Each structure stands twice: as C-alpha cells, then as structure tokens.
Amino acid sequence: MDSRNRTNTEWKKLIDAKITEVDDMTSILTHSLLPGFENPLDIVKHIDHTALKPGSTEAQIDRLCGEARQYGFKLGYLLDSPDVNGSESYTAIAKGARELDMVIHIGALKSGNFAVVYDDILSISQACSSSSTKVILKAIVETALLTRSEIIAACYLAAEAGVDFVKTCTGFSGGEATIKDVTVMHKTVSYRKGLVEVKASGGVRNLVDAVNLCKAGASRIGTSAGVNIAREAIAEELARSS
C-alpha cells in the first residue's frame, strides 16, 4: 500500500508492531562505553557545531564557521535560519541549503493523527528528493515532550517518510539528549539499514557525553560545546601517547 493513503488506524497498527519489535530487541549498549573509541579524536567527525542563542551577530557566526574549519566540525542549526516547512523547503534548497531541519507535528502525533505527521514530513522529504544535489533532511522529534511509545512512533513515521536523520531536540523545549532516548531512536530506525541515522542534540557538554551518545547509536552530535569537546579529545589523545 502507498504510505500516503494509510489511515490513522492503519498507521497505529504498524506503530504498535514497531513498539513491540523495539521492546524485543537486545540492547546495543555495553557497560564500558568510552573505551570503545580507539582514538579520542574520532569524536570530532561526529560533531555538528551549533549556535542557538537568539540574536547571533555576523561576527559570532563567522567565529562559529572558523571553529568548524579549525576542528573539522560540521555546522549545525542556527536560530536565525528560516523555519523549514512545506513550500519554504523548496526556497531554502534553491538558495543553496544542503541540510534542512524540521520539527515534527507534535500536537498531531499526541492526538493520534499519524497521517498528518507523516504527510507533513513527506512534503519536505519530497522537496529534498527533487534537488539535483543531495539535501539531507533531519526530523526533530522533541524527545522531552514525548513518551517512549511516542518517540518510537515519531521516528518510525519519519523513517517511512524518507528522512536522513531523526534528531532528539531543538534545544528550546527543555530536556537533553539521553542514552535511553537515543538507544530507542536507533533501534526504531535500524530496519532502514543505515539509511536513517540518529542525531543527539541538547545538553551535550563534554567528551564522555558525546562518546557515550555515539555508542548508544547517534552518528551526529549537535552541541555548542564542540570546541571544548575537541580540546578534551586532544588532551586525552596526548595523555595516551605520552
């Protein structure tokens, strides 16, 4: 069946099955997470260097870009970027955007209007797919606002709609990225065999946090503490080699 024609009842049946599937999965976590990275500097390639403070100046953004070049970070979401929704995604792509972040329809999800959530994500996914250049789409699920079952539902709907990443938080709705939530998100989208990844953002402040979240299943870390994390990683590498 074309996913666009599924009713809320049909979506609920699929989501309930996905919840059961995730519950039955063996945990991917180990007891000793940090030693899993052979080189502490490996964490740097997973960092999205981010600025979220309102009113960021051009000088502050220039500094952010300079730090990203210096340490080899990716650049994350900027508060003053336009909201991405519906037809606006085509405009953003036409202006050169190569990554788009969107927040899922939280109210519709909590109301059981799964078709609305799916269609909303799909409209932006289709805009990304229409580009001749690869455009990465990240669906933010706002984990702090959701129950575990709702996190699974949100991630499953996003994966079915063709996103590249499911992301924990915007940073404006409270809460932080947790190992527990990231593990659930990773398990939910694992059926896509690597086509859908997990981005952990919100409250990631140090090297241990970043590495442990990657071990839980995140392949990107959104943080404004990227420079401090990179410096910790450099210090750790120097300590190991001395």
Secondary structure by P-SEA (a helix, b strand, c coil): cccccccaaaaaaaaaaaaaaaaacccccccccccccccccccccccccccccccccaaaaaaaaaaaaaacccccccccccccccaaaaaaaaacccbbbbbcaaaaaaacaaaaaaaaaaaaaaaaaacccbbbbbbbcccccccaaaaaaaaaaaaaacccccccccccccccccaaaaaaaaaaaccccccbbbbbbcccccaaaaaaaaaaccccccccaaaaaaaaaaaaaaaaac
